[in-house]
Amino acid sequence: MNERSFEDYKLSDEIKRALVFLKYETPTEVQSEVIPRALENQDLIVKSQTGSGKTASFGIPLCEMIDWKKETPQALILTPTRELAVQVQEDVTAIGRVKRIRAMAVYGKESFSKQEEALERKTHIVVGTPGRVMDHIERGTLRIDEIKYLIIDEADEMLAMGFVTQVEAIIKKLPLNRVTMVFSATFPKAVEKLCHNYMKTPISIQIASTGITTSTIEHRVIEVNEAGKMSLLKNVTVVENPDSCIIFCRTKRNVDAVFKELERSNYSCEKIHGGIVQEDRFAVMEGFKMGNFRYLVATDVAARGIDVAKITLVINYDVPMEKESYVHRTGRTGRAGHNGKAITFATPSDSKTLKAIEAYIGFRIATREAATQQKVVVGKNAFEEKVSGRQKSQNTIQVQSNKDVMKLHFNGGKKKKLRAVDFVGTIAKLPGVTADDIGLITIQDELTYVDILNGRGSLVLQAMKEATIKGKKLKVSKAKRI
């Protein structure tokens, strides 16, 4: 199928208007293949990379086919992590906004009763992690008798995380007369078995014939001893000077150590891993999407759901243990048609794991020499200018185009141990304010500047005169431009 416009599909005016608002102009390959078949209620098995536009490929037909008048859920989307559940819920809500489709995310480590109360209201689509979805089904707080569509997103990751039993238990409770769509970057045997057991003559769609990884990503390996990784990381970031970068580590401990050293070196950075409380993880994710900091240090699972179009660099500080994880990590860059780069630090003990990854992705990753000290010195000025915040990151359309901005000045910064996540977490909770209303955050030793977007500046200014940030009462005022 070669449709090159959303006008070619049988979509309602409401959905078309939402797509125009979202600046969806030309369908991606996966959208061209999935949307027309999904609109015909066909079971689908879709092999597609992250960043290929797959959420919209099922979100658009779902929002089109949902009957707004019905009060109970008609579609269930299963995701492996809370972060991805929230991301998918936000994307589906944006697609169905004109049609007034209500999508809700349910996941663990959040108040069950709060979710129960929300589910009592009209809800068209439920997005959730298997454990919490099963809890709601068993307690009767999630009605499933009207479910017509089941989407299993990132199936390989879901099963790798040990959710296969819960996923199967959920499927067995759903109505038999339903449409099932499975999306996965890879298809290990467990995923194939799941599809074979619970789908009706599914159509198989495989995207990116060039291989498991997309052609928009440049892959490189730099050989290094364990003790030399931190020094190498700093040199690579200076030479590459990315606008937006994720640094992947195998363990929470490594994430903490790398983040601590980068923060000490004045990098604009944050961290995310399973040991960080859910509320802070969401605030970190929102801040990264909005471009409030450039470097995110993360474990594999915790970074799920981060969908930033212009991540220019992924660094594998540690080689991933699972070959599938390499695909998922590097798929965070080179998204939506943009070019990206993936650099992996490999120690001598990583040689066997690296060979397994190369066999899996179908090509040898070229080795690159570490940058010379001369190159690092040459790149230092541009790097320090970007780190200082004078050259602003622009990850989202909202930040790029918004003219109605008020810059606020707070009399606290690094010396009071304040971070971007603290400002995002506090301001986003104010009545009438969301994370989308927060722009660039520049934290200095004694003060912080925060851009407030969408005309919310006066509201935030007044509210923050009474609020505290990380338990600290700060003076806030409208800032002169810096």
VOVEX-123929 format. One record per residue (C-alpha): residue in three letters; z, y, x. Coordinates in steps of 0.5 Angstrom, whole numbers, plus 500, padded with zeros to 3 digits. Each point is the difference from the previous one (the first is absolute). Layout:
AlaZYX/...
//
This chain:
Met500500500/Asn498507503/Glu502505495/Arg502506504/Ser503504494/Phe506499496/Glu495503494/Asp497493501/Tyr506497497/Lys502500492/Leu506504501/Ser503505495/Asp500507501/Glu507500501/Ile500496506/Lys493503503/Arg504507499/Ala506497504/Leu495497506/Val497507500/Phe507503501/Leu502495505/Lys493502504/Tyr498492499/Glu492502501/Thr497493503/Pro503493499/Thr502496506/Glu497494501/Val506496497/Gln500505494/Ser492498499/Glu501493500/Val507500496/Ile499505495/Pro495497495/Arg502493501/Ala507502498/Leu498504494/Glu496494498/Asn507496500/Gln498495505/Asp506497505/Leu498502507/Ile502498507/Val499506505/Lys501500507/Ser500507502/Gln504504506/Thr505505499/Gly497507499/Ser494498497/Gly501503493/Lys503494497/Thr505503496/Ala495504496/Ser496494499/Phe505497496/Gly503506498/Ile494503497/Pro498494495/Leu507499498/Cys501507498/Glu494500496/Met502493496/Ile507502499/Asp501502492/Trp504506501/Lys503499493/Lys504494501/Glu507500502/Thr501494505/Pro497499507/Gln493497500/Ala499499507/Leu505498506/Ile498501507/Leu504496506/Thr501503507/Pro504498506/Thr504506501/Arg504506496/Glu496505504/Leu493497498/Ala502499493/Val502508500/Gln493501503/Val496496495/Gln504503494/Glu499507503/Asp492498500/Val500497494/Thr503506496/Ala496505503/Ile493496498/Gly503499493/Arg503507499/Val495503496/Lys501494495/Arg507501501/Ile501493502/Arg507498502/Ala501496507/Met507498502/Ala503497507/Val505495500/Tyr504497506/Gly506498503/Lys506505503/Glu499504494/Ser504501494/Phe498494495/Ser503504494/Lys496506502/Gln493496500/Glu502496494/Glu501507496/Ala493502503/Leu497494497/Glu503501493/Arg495506500/Lys492499499/Thr498497506/His493497501/Ile500498507/Val505497505/Val500500507/Gly505496504/Thr503495505/Pro500493498/Gly508499500/Arg502506496/Val494499495/Met503493499/Asp507503499/His497504494/Ile496494497/Glu506496500/Arg505505497/Gly495502495/Thr499507502/Leu493499502/Arg495498494/Ile494496502/Asp498497494/Glu494506500/Ile498499507/Lys493499501/Tyr499502507/Leu503497506/Ile499503507/Ile502497506/Asp500505506/Glu500499507/Ala501492499/Asp500498507/Glu506504502/Met504498493/Leu499493502/Ala502501507/Met506504498/Gly502493496/Phe499503493/Val495494498/Thr506496496/Gln501507496/Val493502499/Glu498493497/Ala506500496/Ile498507497/Ile493497499/Lys502494496/Lys504505495/Leu494505499/Pro495499494/Leu495495502/Asn495504496/Arg499505506/Val496503506/Thr502499507/Met498503506/Val503499507/Phe499505506/Ser501498507/Ala498502507/Thr500492502/Phe500494496/Pro505495503/Lys500493497/Ala506502496/Val496506496/Glu494495499/Lys505495497/Leu503505495/Cys493503498/His497493499/Asn507498496/Tyr500506495/Met493503500/Lys494499495/Thr494499504/Pro501506504/Ile494504503/Ser501501507/Ile499507504/Gln500500507/Ile500507503/Ala498503507/Ser495494503/Thr501503507/Gly507496500/Ile507501498/Thr501507504/Thr496506498/Ser494502504/Thr504507500/Ile505498504/Glu500500508/His504495503/Arg503500507/Val506496504/Ile504503505/Glu503495505/Val508502502/Asn506497502/Glu506501494/Ala504505505/Gly494504500/Lys498501492/Met504506499/Ser497504506/Leu493497497/Leu501502493/Lys501508502/Asn494500505/Val496497494/Thr502505495/Val499506505/Val493497501/Glu498498493/Asn504506497/Pro499497493/Asp501504494/Ser504494496/Cys502494504/Ile504494498/Ile503496505/Phe502493499/Cys506496502/Arg502493499/Thr507501499/Lys505505497/Arg503501506/Asn494502504/Val498505494/Asp507503501/Ala499500508/Val493503500/Phe502505495/Lys506502503/Glu496502507/Leu494503496/Glu505505496/Arg504501507/Ser493502503/Asn499505494/Tyr494496496/Ser499501493/Cys502494498/Glu504495495/Lys501493499/Ile500495495/His503492499/Gly503496496/Gly507502502/Ile499507498/Val503501493/Gln494501494/Glu501507498/Asp499502508/Arg494495500/Phe497504495/Ala501507502/Val497498507/Met494497497/Glu499506496/Gly501505506/Phe495496504/Lys495500494/Met501508500/Gly499500507/Asn507503502/Phe500496506/Arg495496504/Tyr503494503/Leu503494496/Val503495503/Ala501494496/Thr500492499/Asp495496496/Val503499494/Ala503507499/Ala493504501/Arg497497494/Gly498505495/Ile498505505/Asp493502498/Val498506504/Ala493501501/Lys500504507/Ile504495504/Thr496501506/Leu504495505/Val504494499/Ile504498506/Asn503492500/Tyr506502505/Asp501492499/Val495495499/Pro501497493/Met502493499/Glu496499495/Lys492500500/Glu500503493/Ser505506502/Tyr495502505/Val495501494/His505503496/Arg502505505/Thr493502503/Gly498501493/Arg504506499/Thr495504504/Gly493501499/Arg501500493/Ala495503494/Gly494501505/His504504505/Asn500497508/Gly507498503/Lys502497506/Ala505494501/Ile503499507/Thr505494502/Phe505499505/Ala500493503/Thr504497505/Pro499494504/Ser504496495/Asp495502494/Ser494497503/Lys500494495/Thr502504494/Leu494505502/Lys495494501/Ala502497493/Ile499507497/Glu493501503/Ala498493498/Tyr502502493/Ile497507499/Gly493497504/Phe500504506/Arg503502506/Ile504506501/Ala498504506/Thr505502505/Arg501507502/Glu503503506/Ala506504499/Ala499508501/Thr500503506/Gln506505502/Gln494505500/Lys498499493/Val507500498/Val501507503/Val493503497/Gly502498493/Lys507502501/Asn499507497/Ala496498494/Phe505495498/Glu506505501/Glu497505495/Lys499494495/Val507498501/Ser503507499/Gly497500493/Arg495506501/Gln494496499/Lys502497493/Ser498493498/Gln496500493/Asn501493497/Thr499501493/Ile495504496/Gln506504496/Val502503507/Gln493502502/Ser498503494/Asn507503497/Lys500508501/Asp507501496/Val505498506/Met506503501/Lys504499507/Leu507499500/His505501506/Phe506496500/Asn506502506/Gly500493502/Gly496495504/Lys500495506/Lys507502502/Lys503498494/Lys496494500/Leu496501494/Arg493497499/Ala494501496/Val502494496/Asp507504498/Phe496506497/Val495495497/Gly505496496/Thr504506498/Ile495505498/Ala496494496/Lys506499496/Leu500507497/Pro498500493/Gly493502499/Val498498507/Thr497494503/Ala498498507/Asp493503499/Asp503507500/Ile502499507/Gly496502506/Leu501501507/Ile507500503/Thr501503507/Ile507498502/Gln502504506/Asp507500504/Glu504505496/Leu495501493/Thr495496496/Tyr494503496/Val498496494/Asp493502496/Ile501499493/Leu493499496/Asn498501493/Gly503506498/Arg507497501/Gly503504505/Ser504505496/Leu503494496/Val502496507/Leu503506503/Gln505501494/Ala502493500/Met501499507/Lys505506500/Glu505495497/Ala497494503/Thr502496506/Ile496496505/Lys503494503/Gly507503498/Lys499507503/Lys499506496/Leu495504504/Lys497508499/Val493500497/Ser496506499/Lys492501499/Ala498500507/Lys495505504/Arg493496502/Ile501496506/
//
